[in-house]
Amino acid sequence: MNQCRHCRRRPANRPRRLCWNCYYAPGVRDRYPSAAQHASKQLATANVEPPPPEEPTAAQPGTPAKVTVLEQRVAAKRGLWHPDDR
């Protein structure tokens, strides 16, 4: 069995290859990133809404003009849909 990444004395029996004592010690767990398959996806899928667009667009849905407006909103890290869009 692997040794703990932090203390290197006890067997690693908790996630992040830490021992029980180090895993539950304040601040130690935060120093070692998770190697879990879905750990990075959880951060990316947090329920955080980007700010809405500043102005509505008059472009019709499905037109190249509307696609261009949506691309500009993504580049500006704004929400895609304004309440007053067509």
C-alpha positions in Angstrom: 0.0 0.0 0.0 1.2 3.5 -0.7 2.3 5.9 2.0 0.5 9.1 2.8 1.6 12.0 0.5 1.7 14.4 3.4 3.3 12.7 6.5 4.9 9.7 4.6 4.5 7.6 7.7 1.1 5.9 7.6 -0.7 4.0 4.8 -2.7 6.1 2.5 -6.3 5.0 3.0 -8.2 8.1 2.2 -8.8 10.0 -1.1 -5.9 12.1 -2.5 -3.5 9.4 -1.3 -3.6 10.8 2.3 -3.8 8.9 5.6 -6.8 9.2 7.9 -5.1 11.7 10.2 -3.8 14.0 7.4 -7.0 13.9 5.4 -9.0 15.2 8.4 -6.4 17.6 9.7 -7.4 21.3 9.0 -5.8 22.6 5.8 -4.0 19.5 4.7 -6.6 18.2 2.3 -6.7 21.5 0.5 -3.0 21.3 -0.3 -3.5 18.2 -2.4 -5.8 18.4 -5.5 -8.2 15.6 -6.1 -7.3 13.0 -8.7 -10.9 12.0 -9.1 -12.1 11.7 -12.7 -15.0 14.2 -12.2 -13.3 16.6 -9.9 -12.5 19.2 -12.6 -15.9 18.9 -14.2 -17.6 19.7 -10.9 -15.9 23.1 -10.8 -16.8 23.8 -14.4 -20.5 22.9 -13.9 -21.1 25.1 -10.9 -24.5 26.8 -10.9 -23.1 30.3 -11.7 -25.0 32.3 -14.2 -23.0 34.8 -16.3 -24.3 38.4 -16.3 -27.0 39.0 -18.9 -26.1 40.8 -22.2 -26.2 44.6 -21.9 -28.4 45.1 -25.0 -31.0 43.0 -26.8 -30.5 42.2 -30.5 -33.0 42.7 -33.3 -31.5 39.7 -35.3 -34.0 37.0 -36.2 -33.4 33.6 -34.6 -31.4 31.2 -36.7 -29.9 33.8 -38.9 -26.1 34.3 -39.4 -26.5 37.7 -37.7 -28.0 36.1 -34.6 -25.2 33.6 -34.5 -22.6 36.4 -34.7 -24.3 38.2 -31.8 -24.2 35.0 -29.7 -20.5 34.5 -30.5 -19.8 38.0 -29.4 -21.7 37.4 -26.1 -19.7 34.2 -25.4 -16.5 36.1 -26.1 -17.5 38.8 -23.6 -18.5 36.1 -21.1 -22.0 37.3 -20.9 -25.3 35.3 -20.9 -26.5 34.3 -24.3 -30.1 35.4 -24.0 -31.4 38.9 -23.3 -35.1 39.0 -22.1 -35.9 41.5 -25.0 -34.2 39.5 -27.8 -36.4 38.6 -30.7 
